[in-house]
Every structure is written in C-alpha cells, then in structure tokens.
Amino acid sequence: MSQTTRNALLFLLVGALIVLTGLTQSWNAALTIVNMGLLSAIMALGVNIQWGYAGLYNVGTMGFIALGGLATVLVAMDPVPGAWQAGGLRILAALIFGGAVIAAAALLYRRLAGSLSGVLALAVLLVAGFVFYRWVLDPAVAAVEAINPALQGNIGGLGLPVLLSWPVGGLLAAGAGWLIGKTALGLRSDYLAIATLGIAEIVIAVMKNEEWLDRGVKNIVDIPRPVPYEIDLQANETFLSLVSALGANPASASAIAVKLLYAAMFLVVLLALIWLSNAALHSPWGRMMRAIRDNEVAAAAMGKDVTRRHLQIFVLGCAVLGIAGAMLATMESQLTPGAFQPMRYTFLIWVMVVVGGSGSNLGSVLGGFLIWYLWVQVEPWGTGLMRLATAGMADGSPLKHHLVESAAHMRLVVMGAILILMLRFRPQGLIPGK
C-alpha cells in the first residue's frame, strides 16, 4: 500500500468516526467536533512548525493561544465609555515608560557588564523605574476598573470587525514570541521547555489579574461574531421556509447552520496555512531549517546563523498559535482566561503532533482531528463502560459510586496510554515527515 493511499484511508477513518457520531448522537455534536478539530489542527500545525521543522521544544503554547484570544477583545469589542479619559491614556503612558526602562536597563547592562558601578547603576535604574511605573499605573488602573465593574471595568477594544482580530492575534503572539525568543532561544531542550512554560504561566497570570485589560476572571462575553446568531436565523423568513421544506427543527437547524459557517471559515484558514507551510518546508529555507534541526554544529560550520533561524521559526509557530487562539475566542464568543489550562492547550496539542507525525503537516491535521475526537468521546464511553461493569453492584454501594465518578478521568488515562504506545511502537507518527 502506498503512503498516499494509507494517508487517505486514515483521514477517511477519522471522517467515518465523525459521521458515525452524527448518526448515533447528533449532527450538532459532530459539527462541534469538526470545528474544534479544525482549530486543533491549526494549533498542532503551529507546534509542528517549531518542533518538526527546527526541533524547538516549546511547551508554552497556551500563552500564545491566550494572546490570540486577547486580540479579539482589543480589536472587536467596543470601547468602554469614559475608560480612556479616566485612565486609559495614563495606562498606555505607563506601559511605554516600563518598556523604555527595560530597554535602557538592557543597554546599560551591555555597556557596563562586569563592573561594580554598572551593577549599582542598573539596580538604581530598575528600582526607580519600577517605583515611578507603579506610581503612574496604579491610579489609572483603579479609575478604569471602577467604571461599571459588574459589566465592564476595562478599557474595551477598537470596535473593528472581528475577523481582523485573527491576523492581529497572530501578530500579537508573534511579537511576544520574538521577545521570548530573544531571551530564551539560547537555551536548549528541557531548559527551553521550562522557560517557555514559565513565560506562558506569566501571560495567563497577567490576563487573570489585570482586569483593566480583559476583566480578568470576570471574563469577557458577547465578543462579536462573524456569523449570524441562531436566534436571528430563527426569525428569518427565508431560513424558516428552507427549514420547513427540509422538515427540520428550526432551533437545531440554526445551530447546525452556524457551525457550518464557522467550519467553512476555519477550513479556509487551515488550507491556507498548510499551503504556506508546505511551500516553506520544500523551499531552500525549509531544507536549511531541517539541516539545523538534524545537526546544529554542522549547519553552523556551513555558515548558517542557527540562533537567528531558530528565532524565525519560533516566531512563525507562535503566530499560527495566536491565529488559532483568536479563532477559538471568536467561535466561543467569549474570553475566559481561567480556561487556558496546560492539560488542554499544551499536553493535548503535543499529543496531536506526536500521534500525527513530527515534521508532517498532514500528520498534524490528522492528529488534531483524531485526538480531539477521542478527547471528546472517551469520557462518555468510559462512563457507559463503567456503568455496565458495575451493573451488578447495589445502587448504594460506595465502590460503585466511586468507580462511576472516576470514569470522568478516563480521557486522561487514554491520552497517556496513546502517547506511550505511539512512542513505543510508532515514534515517527501515523503520517511521518519525510
């Protein structure tokens, strides 16, 4: 069997599983899996660009995805009336000043490194800069967060079309990736992993606590959508006549129509990213990146700037993750910083890349769909299996209650087992990179 035929059969198998879900559960549930599978494929593609192309072990993916979600708030939400007058401009000035202090500290460190006077000057600059920064920032933050805190309490956004937030999310994550890469890419392997994970946690902590920016744990809801609302479709006469002709329920049909529109948009983005990724991978630049991944010393001996190329590929992967984060927040129509957990946005995406095949764009897409399907379906399967296994026990049995309640953790067991089996018996993945 050729590799092309085998790849097609793998995709057909995943498609058949999703169709089976539609037939046995609901098409609404099946399309939900499709949409999240498309987003998961884009996230896996971003990680694969970093790991499969360059061997960069980035486990801070949730931070860049969260920054993409933040972009939807800053771009698409309407400005909060009075926020900029109350303290928004002062917050902006404080942030610019803080960035200037950091840049000045870096310049001073380079010029006076190793001298006692340089260390003292650097300490004075940082302490004085921090005190002045907080003196400017804190009153402005308090003023902004006091504006209708039950519903707003933040600066809002620019009120632009939400689709613009997708590329902006990529740019925001790419900018953060550049800053992180300039400091962390001198590290390798597990040290880079620890650094990126720590930075991602810092990003999430900032988003949770800086209410003036995104309301923190109060969450942002009602982010504008690029597709109609279900209730609007149900009030549309043309849509109702079409649904009536098909003999469908208007509520279910409207939900399916919205999900189909999202799926079409997500598919366009995914195909564009795959085309660009394949073009880059098979270009001289892509061959150079694979050479650096396989042997950095040999590539450096041939005159390649390894650190600079690593920074390029790191920024590109972060941009893809940021786009996916903006698309996710758009689909959910809300930003919930507390929901960005490493289990879902780091571990699960890495499982997708490993199972699909490191260095393979098609493998990332397949892994995204397959692993997300299993992540969604394993828990109800496990609950049903556990109820069947404990059917002979008394209803009030503590053991039965414990086993049934523990079935919710079945998905974690299955994901771990899949990862171990893949690493043991097929470490190259289902669709290995050439």
C-alpha positions as CSV (number, residue, x, y, z in Angstrom):
1,M,0.0,0.0,0.0
2,S,1.4,3.4,-1.0
3,Q,1.8,6.2,1.5
4,T,-0.7,8.3,-0.3
5,T,-3.4,5.6,-0.1
6,R,-2.6,4.9,3.5
7,N,-2.9,8.6,4.4
8,A,-6.2,8.8,2.6
9,L,-7.5,5.8,4.5
10,L,-6.5,7.4,7.8
11,F,-8.4,10.5,7.0
12,L,-11.4,8.5,5.8
13,L,-11.4,6.6,9.1
14,V,-11.5,9.8,11.2
15,G,-14.2,11.2,8.9
16,A,-16.2,8.0,9.3
17,L,-16.0,8.3,13.1
18,I,-17.3,11.8,13.0
19,V,-20.2,10.8,10.6
20,L,-21.0,7.9,13.0
21,T,-21.2,10.5,15.8
22,G,-23.7,12.5,13.8
23,L,-25.8,9.4,13.1
24,T,-25.8,8.0,16.6
25,Q,-25.7,11.2,18.7
26,S,-26.5,14.4,16.7
27,W,-25.1,16.3,13.8
28,N,-24.8,19.3,16.1
29,A,-22.3,17.3,18.2
30,A,-20.5,16.1,15.1
31,L,-20.0,19.6,13.8
32,T,-18.8,20.7,17.1
33,I,-16.1,18.1,16.9
34,V,-15.3,19.2,13.3
35,N,-14.9,22.8,14.3
36,M,-12.7,22.1,17.3
37,G,-10.8,19.6,15.2
38,L,-10.0,22.3,12.6
39,L,-8.8,24.6,15.4
40,S,-6.8,21.8,17.0
41,A,-5.2,21.1,13.6
42,I,-4.1,24.7,13.3
43,M,-2.7,24.7,16.9
44,A,-0.9,21.4,16.1
45,L,0.4,22.9,12.9
46,G,1.9,25.8,14.9
47,V,3.7,23.5,17.3
48,N,4.8,21.3,14.4
49,I,6.4,24.3,12.7
50,Q,8.6,24.8,15.8
51,W,9.3,21.2,16.7
52,G,9.1,19.4,13.4
53,Y,11.0,22.0,11.4
54,A,13.5,23.2,13.9
55,G,13.4,20.9,17.0
56,L,12.4,23.7,19.3
57,Y,10.6,22.3,22.4
58,N,8.0,24.9,23.2
59,V,5.6,24.0,26.0
60,G,4.2,27.5,26.4
61,T,1.6,27.1,23.7
62,M,-1.3,28.1,25.9
63,G,0.2,31.5,26.5
64,F,0.3,32.3,22.8
65,I,-3.2,30.9,22.2
66,A,-4.4,33.1,25.1
67,L,-2.8,36.2,23.5
68,G,-4.7,35.4,20.3
69,G,-7.9,35.3,22.3
70,L,-7.0,38.7,23.9
71,A,-6.6,40.2,20.4
72,T,-10.4,39.6,19.8
73,V,-11.2,41.7,22.8
74,L,-8.8,44.5,21.9
75,V,-9.9,44.6,18.3
76,A,-13.6,43.7,18.2
77,M,-15.1,44.9,21.4
78,D,-16.5,48.4,21.6
79,P,-14.5,50.9,23.7
80,V,-15.8,51.4,27.2
81,P,-17.3,54.9,27.5
82,G,-15.1,57.1,29.7
83,A,-12.4,54.5,30.2
84,W,-9.7,56.2,28.2
85,Q,-10.5,59.6,29.8
86,A,-10.5,58.1,33.3
87,G,-7.1,56.4,33.0
88,G,-6.6,54.6,29.6
89,L,-4.1,57.2,28.3
90,R,-2.2,57.1,31.6
91,I,-2.0,53.3,31.5
92,L,-0.7,53.5,27.9
93,A,2.0,56.0,29.1
94,A,3.0,53.8,32.0
95,L,3.4,50.8,29.7
96,I,5.5,52.8,27.3
97,F,7.6,54.0,30.2
98,G,8.1,50.5,31.5
99,G,9.2,49.3,28.1
100,A,11.7,52.2,27.9
101,V,13.1,51.3,31.3
102,I,13.6,47.7,30.3
103,A,15.3,48.7,27.1
104,A,17.6,51.2,28.9
105,A,18.5,48.5,31.5
106,A,19.4,46.1,28.7
107,L,21.6,48.7,27.1
108,L,23.2,49.6,30.3
109,Y,23.9,46.0,31.1
110,R,25.7,45.5,27.8
111,R,27.9,48.6,28.2
112,L,28.8,48.3,31.8
113,A,28.6,44.5,32.4
114,G,31.1,43.2,34.9
115,S,31.8,46.5,36.7
116,L,30.5,47.3,40.2
117,S,29.4,50.7,39.1
118,G,27.4,49.2,36.3
119,V,25.6,46.8,38.7
120,L,24.8,49.7,41.1
121,A,23.6,51.9,38.2
122,L,21.4,49.0,36.8
123,A,19.9,48.4,40.3
124,V,19.1,52.1,40.8
125,L,17.6,52.3,37.3
126,L,15.3,49.3,37.8
127,V,14.2,50.2,41.3
128,A,13.5,53.9,40.4
129,G,11.8,52.9,37.2
130,F,9.6,50.4,38.9
131,V,8.5,52.8,41.6
132,F,7.7,55.5,39.1
133,Y,5.9,53.0,36.8
134,R,3.6,51.9,39.7
135,W,3.0,55.5,40.7
136,V,1.8,56.2,37.2
137,L,-0.1,52.9,36.6
138,D,-1.9,52.1,39.8
139,P,-4.3,55.2,40.0
140,A,-5.1,54.8,36.3
141,V,-6.0,51.1,36.7
142,A,-8.2,51.9,39.7
143,A,-10.0,54.5,37.8
144,V,-10.7,52.3,34.8
145,E,-11.7,49.3,36.9
146,A,-14.2,51.5,38.8
147,I,-16.3,52.1,35.6
148,N,-19.3,49.8,35.9
149,P,-17.3,46.9,37.3
150,A,-20.2,44.5,37.2
151,L,-20.3,44.6,33.4
152,Q,-17.2,46.4,32.2
153,G,-14.3,47.7,34.3
154,N,-11.9,47.5,31.4
155,I,-10.7,49.7,28.5
156,G,-12.6,47.7,25.8
157,G,-11.5,47.5,22.3
158,L,-11.4,49.3,18.9
159,G,-14.9,48.2,17.7
160,L,-13.4,46.8,14.4
161,P,-14.7,43.7,12.5
162,V,-13.9,40.6,14.5
163,L,-12.2,38.9,11.5
164,L,-9.4,41.5,11.7
165,S,-8.6,40.1,15.2
166,W,-7.4,36.8,13.6
167,P,-4.3,38.3,11.9
168,V,-3.9,40.7,14.8
169,G,-3.8,37.7,17.2
170,G,-1.1,36.2,15.0
171,L,0.9,39.5,15.2
172,L,0.4,39.8,18.9
173,A,1.6,36.2,19.6
174,A,4.5,36.7,17.1
175,G,5.6,39.8,18.9
176,A,5.5,38.0,22.2
177,G,7.4,35.1,20.6
178,W,10.1,37.4,19.4
179,L,10.6,38.9,22.8
180,I,10.7,35.5,24.4
181,G,12.9,34.1,21.7
182,K,15.5,36.8,22.1
183,T,15.9,35.8,25.7
184,A,15.1,32.0,25.8
185,L,16.4,30.6,22.5
186,G,19.9,30.5,23.8
187,L,18.6,27.6,25.9
188,R,18.1,24.1,24.6
189,S,15.9,21.1,25.1
190,D,14.4,20.9,28.6
191,Y,15.7,24.3,29.6
192,L,13.8,25.9,26.7
193,A,10.7,23.9,27.7
194,I,10.9,25.1,31.3
195,A,11.4,28.8,30.2
196,T,8.5,28.8,27.7
197,L,6.2,27.1,30.2
198,G,7.0,29.7,32.8
199,I,6.5,32.5,30.4
200,A,3.2,31.1,29.4
201,E,2.1,30.9,33.0
202,I,3.1,34.6,33.4
203,V,0.9,35.5,30.4
204,I,-2.1,33.7,31.9
205,A,-1.5,35.2,35.3
206,V,-1.4,38.7,33.8
207,M,-4.6,38.1,31.9
208,K,-6.3,36.7,35.0
209,N,-5.3,39.7,37.2
210,E,-5.3,42.7,35.0
211,E,-9.0,43.5,34.9
212,W,-8.5,46.8,33.1
213,L,-7.3,44.8,30.2
214,D,-9.7,41.9,29.8
215,R,-11.8,41.9,33.1
216,G,-9.6,39.1,34.4
217,V,-11.5,36.2,35.9
218,K,-14.8,38.1,35.4
219,N,-14.4,37.1,31.7
220,I,-15.4,38.9,28.6
221,V,-18.6,37.8,27.0
222,D,-20.5,38.8,23.9
223,I,-17.5,39.1,21.6
224,P,-18.9,39.9,18.2
225,R,-19.3,37.0,15.8
226,P,-18.7,36.9,12.0
227,V,-21.7,34.7,11.5
228,P,-25.4,35.3,12.4
229,Y,-26.8,34.4,15.8
230,E,-29.0,31.4,15.9
231,I,-31.9,33.4,17.2
232,D,-31.6,35.8,14.2
233,L,-31.7,32.8,11.8
234,Q,-34.8,31.5,13.6
235,A,-36.5,34.9,12.9
236,N,-35.5,34.9,9.2
237,E,-38.4,34.0,6.9
238,T,-36.1,32.7,4.2
239,F,-34.3,30.4,6.6
240,L,-37.6,29.2,8.2
241,S,-39.1,28.4,4.8
242,L,-36.0,26.4,3.9
243,V,-36.0,24.5,7.2
244,S,-39.7,23.8,6.8
245,A,-39.1,22.4,3.3
246,L,-36.5,20.1,4.8
247,G,-38.7,19.1,7.7
248,A,-36.1,20.1,10.2
249,N,-36.4,21.7,13.6
250,P,-35.6,25.4,13.4
251,A,-33.6,25.5,16.6
252,S,-31.4,22.5,15.6
253,A,-31.1,23.7,12.0
254,S,-29.9,27.2,13.1
255,A,-27.2,25.8,15.3
256,I,-26.1,23.5,12.5
257,A,-26.0,26.3,10.0
258,V,-23.9,28.5,12.3
259,K,-21.4,25.7,12.9
260,L,-21.2,25.0,9.1
261,L,-20.3,28.7,8.5
262,Y,-17.6,28.5,11.2
263,A,-16.3,25.3,9.7
264,A,-16.1,26.8,6.2
265,M,-14.1,29.8,7.5
266,F,-11.8,27.6,9.7
267,L,-11.2,25.3,6.7
268,V,-10.1,28.2,4.5
269,V,-7.6,29.3,7.1
270,L,-6.3,25.8,7.7
271,L,-5.8,25.1,4.0
272,A,-4.0,28.5,3.5
273,L,-1.7,27.7,6.4
274,I,-1.0,24.2,5.1
275,W,-0.2,25.6,1.6
276,L,2.2,28.2,3.1
277,S,3.8,25.7,5.4
278,N,4.4,23.2,2.6
279,A,5.8,25.9,0.4
280,A,8.2,26.9,3.1
281,L,9.1,23.4,4.0
282,H,10.1,22.5,0.5
283,S,12.0,25.7,-0.2
284,P,15.7,26.2,0.3
285,W,14.8,27.9,3.6
286,G,12.9,24.8,4.7
287,R,15.8,22.5,3.8
288,M,18.1,24.7,5.8
289,M,15.8,24.5,8.8
290,R,15.8,20.7,8.7
291,A,19.6,20.7,8.4
292,I,19.8,22.9,11.5
293,R,17.3,20.6,13.3
294,D,19.3,17.5,12.5
295,N,22.8,18.8,13.2
296,E,23.2,22.4,14.5
297,V,27.0,22.1,14.7
298,A,27.3,21.1,11.0
299,A,24.9,23.8,9.9
300,A,26.8,26.4,11.9
301,A,30.1,25.2,10.3
302,M,28.5,25.8,6.9
303,G,27.9,29.5,7.9
304,K,24.3,29.3,8.9
305,D,23.1,31.6,11.7
306,V,21.4,29.0,13.9
307,T,20.1,31.3,16.6
308,R,18.6,33.7,14.1
309,R,16.9,30.9,12.2
310,H,15.6,29.4,15.4
311,L,14.1,32.8,16.2
312,Q,12.4,33.0,12.8
313,I,10.8,29.6,13.1
314,F,9.8,30.2,16.7
315,V,8.0,33.5,15.8
316,L,6.2,31.8,12.9
317,G,4.9,29.0,15.1
318,C,3.8,31.5,17.7
319,A,1.9,33.5,15.0
320,V,0.0,30.4,14.0
321,L,-0.9,29.6,17.6
322,G,-2.1,33.2,18.0
323,I,-4.3,33.0,15.0
324,A,-5.9,29.8,16.4
325,G,-6.4,31.5,19.7
326,A,-8.3,34.4,18.1
327,M,-10.4,31.9,16.1
328,L,-11.3,30.0,19.2
329,A,-12.4,33.1,21.1
330,T,-14.4,34.2,18.1
331,M,-16.2,30.9,17.9
332,E,-16.9,30.7,21.7
333,S,-17.8,34.5,21.6
334,Q,-16.1,34.9,25.0
335,L,-12.6,35.1,26.6
336,T,-12.1,33.1,29.7
337,P,-8.5,33.4,30.9
338,G,-9.0,30.7,33.6
339,A,-9.9,28.1,30.9
340,F,-6.4,28.2,29.4
341,Q,-5.0,25.1,31.2
342,P,-1.8,23.3,30.3
343,M,-3.6,20.0,30.1
344,R,-5.7,21.1,27.2
345,Y,-3.6,23.7,25.4
346,T,-0.2,22.2,25.9
347,F,-0.2,18.5,26.6
348,L,-3.1,17.7,24.3
349,I,-1.6,19.6,21.4
350,W,1.7,17.9,21.8
351,V,-0.1,14.5,21.8
352,M,-1.7,15.6,18.5
353,V,1.8,16.4,17.0
354,V,3.4,13.1,18.2
355,V,0.5,10.9,17.1
356,G,0.1,12.7,13.7
357,G,3.8,12.7,12.9
358,S,6.5,15.2,13.8
359,G,7.6,17.3,10.8
360,S,4.5,16.3,8.8
361,N,1.8,19.0,8.2
362,L,-0.8,16.4,7.1
363,G,0.1,14.4,10.3
364,S,-0.6,17.5,12.4
365,V,-4.0,17.8,10.8
366,L,-4.8,14.1,11.3
367,G,-3.6,14.2,14.9
368,G,-5.6,17.3,15.6
369,F,-8.9,15.7,14.4
370,L,-8.2,12.2,15.8
371,I,-7.0,13.2,19.3
372,W,-9.8,15.8,19.7
373,Y,-12.4,13.3,18.7
374,L,-11.1,10.8,21.3
375,W,-10.8,13.6,23.9
376,V,-14.5,14.4,23.5
377,Q,-15.8,10.9,23.1
378,V,-13.7,8.9,25.6
379,E,-15.4,10.3,28.7
380,P,-19.0,9.3,27.8
381,W,-17.6,5.9,26.5
382,G,-15.8,5.4,29.8
383,T,-18.9,6.4,31.8
384,G,-21.1,3.9,29.9
385,L,-18.5,1.2,30.2
386,M,-18.1,1.7,33.9
387,R,-21.9,1.7,34.4
388,L,-22.0,-1.6,32.5
389,A,-19.2,-3.1,34.6
390,T,-20.9,-2.1,37.9
391,A,-24.4,-3.0,36.8
392,G,-24.4,-6.0,39.3
393,M,-23.5,-3.8,42.3
394,A,-26.1,-2.4,44.6
395,D,-27.1,1.2,43.8
396,G,-26.0,2.5,47.2
397,S,-22.6,0.8,47.0
398,P,-19.7,3.3,47.8
399,L,-17.5,1.3,45.4
400,K,-19.9,1.6,42.5
401,H,-20.3,5.3,43.2
402,H,-16.5,5.8,43.2
403,L,-16.0,3.8,40.0
404,V,-18.7,5.7,38.1
405,E,-17.5,9.1,39.3
406,S,-13.9,8.2,38.4
407,A,-14.9,7.5,34.8
408,A,-14.6,11.2,34.1
409,H,-10.8,10.8,34.3
410,M,-10.8,8.1,31.7
411,R,-9.8,10.6,29.0
412,L,-6.6,11.4,30.8
413,V,-5.8,7.7,31.1
414,V,-6.5,7.1,27.4
415,M,-4.4,10.1,26.3
416,G,-1.5,8.9,28.3
417,A,-1.8,5.4,27.0
418,I,-2.0,6.6,23.4
419,L,1.1,8.7,23.9
420,I,3.1,5.8,25.4
421,L,2.0,3.3,22.8
422,M,2.9,5.7,19.9
423,L,6.3,6.4,21.4
424,R,6.9,2.7,21.9
425,F,5.7,1.2,18.6
426,R,5.5,4.1,16.1
427,P,7.5,7.1,17.3
428,Q,7.5,8.6,13.8
429,G,3.7,9.0,14.0
430,L,0.8,8.0,11.8
431,I,2.0,10.2,8.9
432,P,5.7,10.6,9.4
433,G,7.5,13.6,8.0
434,K,9.8,12.8,5.0
